[in-house]
Amino acid sequence: MMMTEPFLKWPGGKRWLTSGHAALFPSKYGKYIEPFLGGGAVFFGLSPEQAFLSDANAELINTYNRIKDSPLKIEKGLARFQARHSKEFYYKVRDENPTDPIARAVRFLYLNRTCFNGIYRVNLAGEFNVPKGTKDAVSFEDGYIETVSTALKNARIRTSDFEKAIGKAIKNDFVFIDPPYTVTHNDNGFVKYNSRLFSWEDQARLAKAIKAAGIRGALIMMSNADHSSVRALYDGFGVHRSITRASVLAGNPAYRQNASELLLMNYSA
């Protein structure tokens, strides 16, 4: 299958990994499993024949499923939002909470494409609270959403805890794992936000699930914070590599610096 560009802007996305380090991924595997889906850059880059994709973010998963099942309705909804886009309309949509699954997906995509820096952030009440950004392109190029829908055709997409998703991995399945980072290395600007979503106890629970999947024969690649505390969790498991990448979290490109991430693999690339 042809590679498809991810449709979401997502902090911590892995386009840099698929474009610059493609040789590190296994060439043959059974099912592809990704328990922290986010923008899905690795899934779209690899285009696996069968996949189980999951995330704890129900709004995110609803958007993937609506694009998979109803791409034309999504396109029409975005076109309507494009025609109405303005500062006032952005904040009106941000404050809304539609119940219809298609309307929720269109809102999610609209906010992602027009908010500041593509950040997904909610307050303690679960309300999206990112201000409007500078981008005004709401609609995608003609036919693009249908291309994404086709790429998702053979994927099961569910809201799920990562432990349950990783537990589905059997021998020769490939599991790509990219959790929220919860240590303050590299001045991670999202550490306070991420630590609410993904605590250190979750990191320890993740390590246990990964090691169990490895024992079952699954192929594992994990990207995580390149920090001694994280490395210690995986002492004796897999190969640990430091990968340098350009950080894109700062709003002003002038303040973006190189950062390192830990890449762990239990197979030979």
C-alpha positions in Angstrom: 0.0 0.0 0.0 1.2 3.5 -0.8 2.4 5.7 2.1 -0.2 8.3 3.3 0.6 11.5 5.1 -0.9 11.8 8.6 -4.0 14.0 8.7 -3.3 15.4 12.2 -0.7 17.8 13.6 0.4 16.2 16.8 3.0 17.2 19.4 5.6 14.4 19.7 4.6 13.0 16.3 7.0 10.6 14.6 7.2 11.7 11.0 10.9 12.3 11.6 11.3 8.6 12.7 9.7 7.1 9.6 11.4 9.5 7.2 14.9 9.5 8.7 15.2 6.0 10.3 13.1 3.7 8.1 15.7 0.9 8.2 15.1 0.5 12.0 11.6 -0.9 11.4 11.1 -4.7 10.9 10.7 -5.7 7.3 8.3 -8.6 8.1 5.8 -9.0 10.8 2.2 -10.1 11.4 -0.2 -7.6 12.8 0.8 -4.0 13.5 -0.3 -2.7 17.0 0.0 0.9 18.1 -1.4 1.6 21.6 -0.7 5.4 21.7 -2.0 6.3 18.3 -1.9 10.1 18.3 -1.1 11.4 14.8 -0.4 7.9 13.6 2.8 8.8 11.6 4.3 5.4 12.0 1.2 3.5 10.9 0.7 5.7 7.9 4.4 5.4 7.1 4.5 1.6 7.2 1.0 1.0 5.7 0.6 -2.4 7.3 -1.8 -4.9 5.9 -3.6 -5.4 9.2 -3.5 -3.3 12.3 -5.0 -2.7 15.8 -4.8 1.0 16.6 -5.8 2.4 19.9 -5.6 5.4 22.2 -7.1 6.5 25.5 -8.4 9.7 23.8 -12.0 8.9 22.8 -12.3 12.1 20.7 -9.2 11.1 18.7 -10.4 7.6 18.1 -13.9 8.8 17.1 -12.2 11.0 14.5 -10.2 8.1 13.0 -13.3 5.9 12.8 -15.5 8.6 11.2 -12.8 9.2 8.6 -12.6 5.5 8.0 -16.3 5.0 7.6 -17.6 8.4 6.4 -14.9 10.3 4.5 -17.3 12.3 2.3 -19.4 13.5 5.3 -16.1 14.7 7.0 -15.1 16.5 3.8 -18.4 18.3 3.6 -18.3 19.3 7.2 -14.9 20.7 6.9 -15.9 22.7 3.8 -18.7 24.3 5.8 -16.3 25.2 8.6 -13.9 26.6 6.1 -16.5 29.0 4.8 -17.3 30.2 8.3 -13.8 30.3 9.7 -12.9 33.3 11.8 -11.6 34.2 15.3 -15.2 34.4 16.6 -16.2 31.1 14.9 -13.1 29.3 16.3 -14.0 30.1 19.9 -17.6 29.4 19.3 -16.7 25.9 18.0 -14.2 25.4 20.8 -16.9 26.0 23.4 -19.3 23.5 21.8 -19.8 19.9 22.7 -21.7 18.1 19.9 -23.1 14.6 20.5 -23.3 13.5 16.9 -20.1 11.4 16.0 -19.6 13.1 12.6 -20.0 16.6 14.2 -17.6 15.7 16.9 -15.0 14.5 14.4 -15.4 17.7 12.2 -15.0 19.8 15.3 -11.9 17.9 16.4 -10.3 18.3 12.9 -11.2 22.0 12.7 -9.6 22.7 16.1 -6.5 20.7 15.3 -6.0 22.5 12.0 -6.5 26.0 13.3 -5.4 26.0 16.9 -2.0 27.2 18.2 0.7 24.8 17.0 -1.6 21.8 16.7 -1.5 21.2 20.4 -4.1 18.9 22.0 -4.7 20.1 25.5 -7.7 20.0 27.8 -8.3 21.5 31.2 -9.2 19.6 34.4 -12.8 19.6 33.3 -11.9 17.9 30.0 -12.5 21.0 27.9 -10.2 21.8 25.0 -8.6 25.1 25.9 -5.9 25.9 23.2 -6.1 29.4 21.7 -6.6 30.0 17.9 -3.4 29.8 15.9 -2.3 31.5 12.7 -3.3 28.7 10.2 -6.5 29.3 8.2 -6.6 26.1 6.1 -9.5 24.0 7.3 -10.3 21.8 4.3 -7.8 19.3 3.0 -6.9 18.8 -0.7 -9.6 17.2 -2.8 -9.6 13.4 -2.3 -7.1 13.4 0.6 -9.6 12.3 3.3 -10.7 9.4 1.0 -7.1 8.4 0.7 -6.8 8.3 4.5 -10.0 6.4 4.7 -8.6 3.8 2.3 -5.4 3.5 4.4 -7.5 2.8 7.5 -9.7 0.2 5.8 -8.0 -2.8 7.3 -7.4 -1.4 10.7 -9.4 -2.0 13.9 -9.5 1.3 15.8 -10.6 1.4 19.4 -10.5 3.5 22.6 -8.4 1.4 24.9 -5.9 1.4 27.7 -2.4 0.6 26.4 -2.1 -2.5 28.6 -5.1 -4.1 26.9 -3.8 -3.2 23.4 -0.3 -4.5 24.0 -1.8 -7.7 25.5 -3.2 -8.5 22.1 0.3 -8.9 20.6 1.4 -12.5 19.8 4.5 -13.9 18.2 5.8 -11.9 15.2 3.3 -9.0 15.7 5.0 -5.6 15.6 4.1 -3.2 18.4 5.2 0.4 18.1 4.9 2.3 21.4 5.2 6.0 21.9 3.8 7.1 25.3 3.6 10.6 26.6 6.9 11.6 28.2 6.8 12.2 31.9 10.3 13.3 32.9 11.7 16.8 32.6 14.7 16.0 30.4 15.2 18.4 27.4 12.9 20.9 29.1 9.8 19.0 28.0 7.2 21.8 27.9 4.3 19.3 28.2 5.6 17.4 31.2 3.2 18.9 33.7 0.3 18.2 31.3 1.5 14.7 30.4 2.1 13.7 34.0 -1.6 14.0 34.6 -2.4 11.8 31.7 0.5 9.4 32.1 2.1 9.0 35.5 5.3 7.3 36.5 3.2 4.4 37.7 1.9 4.2 34.1 5.5 4.1 32.8 6.2 1.2 35.2 3.0 -0.6 34.1 4.0 0.0 30.5 7.4 -1.6 31.0 5.7 -4.7 32.5 3.3 -5.0 29.5 6.2 -4.6 27.0 8.3 -7.2 28.6 5.4 -9.7 28.7 4.8 -9.1 25.0 8.4 -9.6 24.3 8.3 -13.0 26.1 5.3 -13.9 23.8 7.5 -13.2 20.8 6.2 -9.8 19.7 8.6 -7.4 18.0 8.8 -4.2 20.0 9.9 -0.7 19.2 9.4 2.0 21.8 10.2 5.7 21.7 10.5 7.3 25.1 12.3 10.0 27.1 16.1 9.5 26.9 16.5 9.5 30.7 18.3 7.3 33.1 15.1 6.6 35.0 13.4 5.3 31.9 16.4 3.3 30.8 16.5 1.6 34.3 12.9 0.4 33.8 14.1 -1.6 30.7 17.5 -2.7 32.1 18.4 -6.0 30.4 15.6 -5.7 27.8 16.3 -5.0 24.1 18.8 -2.6 22.5 18.8 1.0 23.8 19.6 3.8 21.3 19.7 7.6 21.6 18.2 9.2 18.6 18.6 13.0 18.0 15.7 14.9 16.5 14.7 18.5 16.1 12.1 19.7 18.7 9.0 21.4 17.2 7.2 22.2 20.5 8.2 25.9 20.6 5.8 28.2 18.9 8.7 30.3 17.5 11.0 28.2 15.2 14.0 30.2 16.5 13.6 28.6 19.9 13.4 25.0 18.7 16.4 22.9 19.5 17.7 19.4 19.0 16.5 16.8 21.5 17.3 13.2 22.1 14.9 10.3 22.5 15.4 6.8 23.7 14.6 4.1 21.1 14.3 0.6 22.4 14.0 -2.5 20.1 14.0 -6.2 21.0 14.9 -7.3 17.4 17.8 -6.8 15.0 17.2 -4.0 12.5 
